[in-house]
Amino acid sequence: MSFFTDIASEMLYPVTPIFLAVSLSASMTIIGIAEGLAEVTASLFKAYFGRLSDRIKKRSLFVILGYTLSSIVKPLPGLIPNISTVLAFRVVDRLGKGIRSAPRDALLASYVSNDSGRIFGFHRGMDTLGAAFGPIAALIILYFYPGEYVLIFLLAIIPSFFSVFLTFFVRDKFIDVKKRGQEKYFEFLFKTPVEYKIFLILYTIFSIANSSDVFLILKLRHDSGSEMTAILGYITYNIVYASFSFPAGIISDKYSKKLVFTTGLLVFTVVYFGFGLVSNPILLFLCFGLYGVYSAFTEGISKAWISDLIPDKDRGSAIGLVNMLSGLGVMFGSFLSGVLWDQFGSTVPFICSASIALFVYLLFMTLRRFR
């Protein structure tokens, strides 16, 4: 299901900022605002629907609704190609992600048996394998139909259909089936371990540095002068991400979630310093590939780490809250990166992001609770 969804989504993700910048003449600030609004939409709903799935004991319902909503808006910019339509597409697409993400991750966690890293790593690997196939499909279309971005939006509906079809085979599995009281949303937070609270704070701070990946795509396109190179860089990133996700999950189960996660933060720091200081397209291309190691070491591992800390009855809420706050951080970071790029060039936003990431890494390594 995630494999087919990401084929459709990632056909469009690297193409959308280029479509905005080249075909619709949007500024970096506009692109940053679009990505920020999309992320904050997803983030706010991740928290709400994660909590709701815990309360009503139904997670598959939100999986079906979320994937369906994201699928039906895929062709919208192809039908009506303007900035407003692209913005609406990104927001509604992320709304669907917000509805499904936390319930889906909580459902995955319900199948854990001392192997949360393996389960989330495998899921991220399949998800990201689709994310590698999607840009390849977009690249093939652009090769035969140069500049036909509209066609890509229209064809993305095909893999979306298979994803929606598969959602109807998802079944709920709750470990704790007792009825819940009507406690307020944040009451569960007071019962969570200190490690979760610290992780929540530090991950939110880091999210400000982790602005939208479209800036990496646009940087590579700018310095290489080639749309194909930019999309190939993103494909390489996803291939590396998919390849490393499952092994990273296994390593995290065997040794430490913290070890793998913080290594990912360190890799992020190196990559963003590279994008800020380097203009050679070959080196930037290599940095994009290395960025896949960061994602493999953090995306699935963070959810596995939370699943180890939080009982089943509150996992949707806990994962949703982390996603909400980190999404708000990404929104702010994306907007700020767009403004800084327009005002000072590409170097400043990347250096700022790398510095914040390094600060968070040092906090993780020095705080006694995580030693």
PLY file of the C-alpha trace (Angstrom):
ply
format ascii 1.0
element vertex 371
property float x
property float y
property float z
element edge 370
property int vertex1
property int vertex2
end_header
0.00 0.00 0.00
2.73 2.46 0.97
4.80 1.32 -2.02
2.10 2.28 -4.54
1.23 5.49 -2.70
4.80 6.71 -2.85
5.13 5.87 -6.53
2.28 8.33 -7.13
3.40 10.93 -4.58
7.05 10.89 -5.61
6.23 11.15 -9.30
5.03 14.60 -8.30
7.20 15.68 -5.35
10.45 16.49 -7.24
8.48 17.81 -10.22
6.19 20.17 -8.26
8.84 22.75 -7.17
10.35 22.76 -10.67
6.85 23.15 -12.14
6.22 26.08 -9.79
9.58 27.76 -10.39
9.93 27.18 -14.15
6.42 26.90 -15.59
4.52 29.13 -13.14
7.38 31.56 -12.23
6.87 31.23 -8.47
9.49 32.71 -6.13
11.40 30.69 -3.52
9.32 32.38 -0.82
6.09 31.18 -2.49
7.51 27.66 -2.77
8.53 27.78 0.89
5.05 28.95 1.91
3.42 26.19 -0.17
5.56 23.50 1.42
5.10 25.00 4.87
1.30 25.08 4.59
1.30 21.52 3.30
3.40 20.31 6.22
1.45 22.15 8.90
-1.82 20.76 7.51
-0.49 17.22 7.76
1.00 17.83 11.18
-2.08 19.23 12.88
-4.27 16.41 11.63
-1.72 13.73 12.54
-2.11 14.66 16.19
-5.90 14.81 16.09
-6.52 11.58 14.18
-3.83 9.72 16.07
-5.65 10.54 19.30
-9.05 9.80 17.77
-7.91 6.36 16.62
-6.83 5.57 20.19
-10.20 6.64 21.55
-12.57 4.89 19.16
-10.36 1.81 18.64
-10.50 2.06 14.86
-7.32 2.69 12.90
-8.04 1.05 9.53
-10.89 3.54 8.92
-8.44 6.47 8.94
-6.00 4.55 6.76
-8.70 4.13 4.09
-9.89 7.75 4.30
-6.38 9.21 4.29
-5.04 7.29 1.31
-8.23 7.84 -0.69
-8.23 11.60 -0.15
-4.58 11.94 -1.18
-5.21 9.89 -4.31
-8.17 11.80 -5.72
-6.35 15.18 -5.72
-3.22 13.94 -7.53
-4.33 15.04 -11.04
-5.66 18.45 -9.93
-2.65 20.60 -11.05
-2.71 18.78 -14.39
-6.33 19.73 -14.93
-5.98 23.35 -13.72
-2.28 24.40 -13.93
-1.83 27.49 -11.75
-0.17 28.36 -8.43
-3.42 28.29 -6.43
-4.28 24.84 -7.70
-0.83 23.47 -6.91
-1.12 24.94 -3.42
-4.56 23.34 -2.94
-3.24 20.01 -4.21
-0.31 20.05 -1.75
-2.52 20.99 1.20
-5.26 18.40 0.52
-2.67 15.71 -0.27
-1.00 16.40 3.09
-4.41 16.45 4.78
-4.83 12.85 3.64
-1.40 12.07 5.05
-2.39 13.70 8.32
-5.50 11.53 8.60
-3.71 8.23 7.97
-0.16 8.53 9.32
-0.43 8.21 13.11
-3.19 5.52 13.03
-1.16 3.54 10.46
2.04 3.76 12.53
0.19 2.78 15.69
-1.28 -0.18 13.81
2.22 -1.23 12.70
3.44 -0.95 16.29
0.70 -3.33 17.45
2.51 -6.11 15.57
5.81 -5.47 17.37
7.47 -8.23 19.40
10.89 -6.86 20.42
11.52 -5.94 16.79
10.05 -2.46 16.35
13.10 -1.29 14.41
12.78 -4.20 11.97
9.05 -3.60 11.39
9.29 0.17 10.90
12.51 -0.21 8.92
10.84 -2.66 6.52
7.83 -0.36 6.14
10.07 2.63 5.41
12.05 0.51 2.94
8.94 -0.45 0.95
7.57 3.09 1.20
10.82 4.54 -0.08
11.25 1.93 -2.81
8.05 3.39 -4.23
9.59 6.81 -3.75
12.48 5.73 -5.98
10.22 4.27 -8.69
8.03 7.42 -8.77
10.75 9.88 -9.85
12.10 7.30 -12.32
8.64 7.21 -13.92
8.58 11.03 -13.98
12.04 11.09 -15.54
10.98 8.66 -18.29
7.91 10.77 -19.06
10.02 13.95 -19.24
12.54 12.20 -21.49
9.89 11.39 -24.08
7.76 14.49 -23.41
10.13 17.30 -22.32
8.51 19.92 -20.12
5.17 18.08 -19.97
4.71 18.37 -16.21
0.94 18.39 -16.59
1.04 14.86 -18.04
2.89 13.59 -14.96
0.16 14.93 -12.66
-2.49 13.18 -14.72
-0.70 9.81 -14.87
-0.05 9.74 -11.10
-3.64 8.60 -10.60
-2.74 5.09 -11.89
-0.56 3.88 -8.96
-2.91 5.74 -6.60
-5.72 3.41 -7.65
-3.76 0.31 -6.58
-2.95 1.91 -3.22
-6.60 2.72 -2.46
-7.65 -0.80 -3.48
-5.17 -2.32 -1.00
-6.37 -0.18 1.92
-9.53 -2.28 2.12
-7.45 -5.27 3.21
-6.11 -3.48 6.31
-7.46 -4.85 9.61
-7.39 -3.35 13.09
-5.37 -5.02 15.85
-5.52 -3.59 19.37
-3.54 -5.02 22.26
-5.52 -3.07 24.86
-9.22 -3.33 23.99
-10.67 -1.75 27.13
-12.95 1.23 26.65
-11.32 4.59 27.24
-12.59 7.43 29.32
-13.00 10.88 27.85
-9.69 12.28 29.09
-8.50 15.52 27.54
-6.07 15.38 24.65
-2.84 16.18 26.47
-3.60 14.22 29.64
-1.83 11.17 28.24
1.36 13.24 27.97
1.70 13.50 31.75
1.85 9.70 31.97
4.59 9.27 29.36
8.23 8.56 30.32
10.73 11.38 30.64
12.62 9.97 27.64
9.58 10.54 25.43
9.14 14.12 26.61
12.81 14.95 26.00
12.70 13.27 22.59
9.57 15.28 21.74
11.30 18.58 22.57
14.60 17.85 20.81
12.97 16.39 17.71
10.77 19.48 17.43
13.82 21.76 17.60
15.58 19.67 14.97
12.52 19.92 12.70
13.13 23.64 12.29
16.41 22.71 10.61
14.75 20.00 8.54
13.08 22.21 5.96
11.39 20.75 2.89
13.52 18.56 0.62
12.44 20.68 -2.35
15.24 23.10 -1.45
17.79 20.32 -1.97
16.23 19.55 -5.36
16.24 23.22 -6.37
19.84 23.71 -5.20
21.03 20.77 -7.32
19.02 21.98 -10.29
20.42 25.51 -9.93
24.07 24.46 -9.69
23.86 21.74 -12.34
21.59 23.65 -14.70
19.68 20.45 -15.37
16.23 19.32 -14.31
17.18 15.72 -15.12
20.18 15.87 -12.79
18.03 17.25 -9.99
15.47 14.46 -10.36
18.23 11.83 -10.66
19.71 13.15 -7.42
16.34 12.70 -5.73
16.04 9.18 -7.17
19.49 8.32 -5.81
18.46 9.64 -2.42
15.39 7.39 -2.37
17.32 4.31 -3.53
19.84 4.80 -0.71
17.01 5.49 1.74
15.15 2.33 0.73
18.32 0.21 0.82
19.39 1.29 4.30
16.01 1.44 6.08
15.57 -2.25 6.87
19.22 -2.84 7.92
19.06 0.29 10.09
15.96 -1.10 11.81
17.69 -4.42 12.50
20.76 -2.65 13.92
18.57 -0.47 16.14
16.86 -3.56 17.59
20.19 -5.25 18.26
22.08 -2.28 19.68
20.26 1.01 20.32
17.59 3.21 18.78
19.48 6.21 20.12
22.75 5.16 18.46
21.16 4.82 15.02
19.00 7.94 15.34
21.81 10.24 16.49
24.07 8.90 13.75
21.38 10.01 11.34
21.42 13.52 12.83
25.18 13.68 12.34
24.82 12.62 8.70
22.15 15.33 8.21
24.59 17.92 9.57
27.31 16.86 7.11
24.89 16.88 4.17
23.49 20.35 4.88
26.95 21.85 5.42
27.82 20.29 2.06
24.83 21.84 0.31
25.64 25.19 1.89
29.36 25.28 1.06
29.65 23.26 -2.17
28.54 24.23 -5.68
30.08 21.34 -7.62
27.14 19.31 -9.06
28.97 15.98 -8.62
29.62 16.61 -4.93
26.05 17.83 -4.43
24.81 14.67 -6.14
26.87 12.57 -3.70
25.52 14.62 -0.78
21.98 13.88 -1.98
22.78 10.17 -1.89
24.22 10.50 1.63
21.02 12.27 2.65
19.27 8.94 2.11
21.35 7.46 4.93
20.09 10.21 7.26
16.45 9.45 6.41
16.92 5.69 6.80
18.51 6.20 10.22
15.84 8.55 11.57
12.38 8.28 9.95
11.40 4.72 10.84
13.71 4.56 13.85
12.03 7.54 15.55
8.63 5.80 15.33
10.12 2.53 16.56
11.73 4.38 19.49
8.39 5.96 20.43
6.65 2.58 20.12
9.12 1.10 22.60
8.40 3.88 25.09
4.59 4.16 24.83
1.92 1.48 25.48
-0.43 0.46 22.69
-3.44 2.39 24.02
-1.61 5.74 23.61
0.66 5.09 20.63
-1.54 6.88 18.10
-1.59 9.94 20.34
2.16 9.85 21.06
3.21 9.39 17.44
0.65 11.97 16.31
1.92 14.58 18.79
5.52 14.14 17.66
4.39 14.42 14.04
2.34 17.53 14.76
5.10 19.45 16.54
7.80 18.35 14.12
5.54 19.32 11.21
5.08 22.79 12.67
8.86 23.00 12.93
9.23 21.95 9.28
6.62 24.55 8.27
8.50 27.33 10.03
11.81 26.06 8.72
10.55 25.84 5.13
9.17 29.38 5.21
12.36 30.71 6.80
14.56 28.86 4.30
12.60 30.32 1.39
12.96 33.85 2.74
16.67 33.44 3.52
17.32 32.00 0.06
15.56 34.93 -1.64
17.40 37.48 0.50
20.89 36.01 0.88
21.23 33.12 -1.56
21.25 29.37 -0.96
24.27 29.17 1.38
22.69 30.83 4.42
19.60 28.57 4.91
21.65 25.37 4.55
24.32 26.52 7.01
21.66 27.57 9.53
19.94 24.18 9.26
23.22 22.30 9.67
24.09 24.33 12.77
20.73 23.61 14.45
21.05 19.89 13.66
24.54 19.80 15.17
23.24 21.50 18.31
20.45 18.91 18.72
22.92 16.06 18.11
25.18 17.36 20.89
22.20 17.62 23.26
21.22 14.01 22.58
24.79 12.89 23.23
25.26 14.86 26.46
21.90 14.54 28.24
22.24 12.00 31.06
18.84 10.47 30.39
20.03 9.27 26.96
23.50 8.02 27.96
0 1
1 2
2 3
3 4
4 5
5 6
6 7
7 8
8 9
9 10
10 11
11 12
12 13
13 14
14 15
15 16
16 17
17 18
18 19
19 20
20 21
21 22
22 23
23 24
24 25
25 26
26 27
27 28
28 29
29 30
30 31
31 32
32 33
33 34
34 35
35 36
36 37
37 38
38 39
39 40
40 41
41 42
42 43
43 44
44 45
45 46
46 47
47 48
48 49
49 50
50 51
51 52
52 53
53 54
54 55
55 56
56 57
57 58
58 59
59 60
60 61
61 62
62 63
63 64
64 65
65 66
66 67
67 68
68 69
69 70
70 71
71 72
72 73
73 74
74 75
75 76
76 77
77 78
78 79
79 80
80 81
81 82
82 83
83 84
84 85
85 86
86 87
87 88
88 89
89 90
90 91
91 92
92 93
93 94
94 95
95 96
96 97
97 98
98 99
99 100
100 101
101 102
102 103
103 104
104 105
105 106
106 107
107 108
108 109
109 110
110 111
111 112
112 113
113 114
114 115
115 116
116 117
117 118
118 119
119 120
120 121
121 122
122 123
123 124
124 125
125 126
126 127
127 128
128 129
129 130
130 131
131 132
132 133
133 134
134 135
135 136
136 137
137 138
138 139
139 140
140 141
141 142
142 143
143 144
144 145
145 146
146 147
147 148
148 149
149 150
150 151
151 152
152 153
153 154
154 155
155 156
156 157
157 158
158 159
159 160
160 161
161 162
162 163
163 164
164 165
165 166
166 167
167 168
168 169
169 170
170 171
171 172
172 173
173 174
174 175
175 176
176 177
177 178
178 179
179 180
180 181
181 182
182 183
183 184
184 185
185 186
186 187
187 188
188 189
189 190
190 191
191 192
192 193
193 194
194 195
195 196
196 197
197 198
198 199
199 200
200 201
201 202
202 203
203 204
204 205
205 206
206 207
207 208
208 209
209 210
210 211
211 212
212 213
213 214
214 215
215 216
216 217
217 218
218 219
219 220
220 221
221 222
222 223
223 224
224 225
225 226
226 227
227 228
228 229
229 230
230 231
231 232
232 233
233 234
234 235
235 236
236 237
237 238
238 239
239 240
240 241
241 242
242 243
243 244
244 245
245 246
246 247
247 248
248 249
249 250
250 251
251 252
252 253
253 254
254 255
255 256
256 257
257 258
258 259
259 260
260 261
261 262
262 263
263 264
264 265
265 266
266 267
267 268
268 269
269 270
270 271
271 272
272 273
273 274
274 275
275 276
276 277
277 278
278 279
279 280
280 281
281 282
282 283
283 284
284 285
285 286
286 287
287 288
288 289
289 290
290 291
291 292
292 293
293 294
294 295
295 296
296 297
297 298
298 299
299 300
300 301
301 302
302 303
303 304
304 305
305 306
306 307
307 308
308 309
309 310
310 311
311 312
312 313
313 314
314 315
315 316
316 317
317 318
318 319
319 320
320 321
321 322
322 323
323 324
324 325
325 326
326 327
327 328
328 329
329 330
330 331
331 332
332 333
333 334
334 335
335 336
336 337
337 338
338 339
339 340
340 341
341 342
342 343
343 344
344 345
345 346
346 347
347 348
348 349
349 350
350 351
351 352
352 353
353 354
354 355
355 356
356 357
357 358
358 359
359 360
360 361
361 362
362 363
363 364
364 365
365 366
366 367
367 368
368 369
369 370
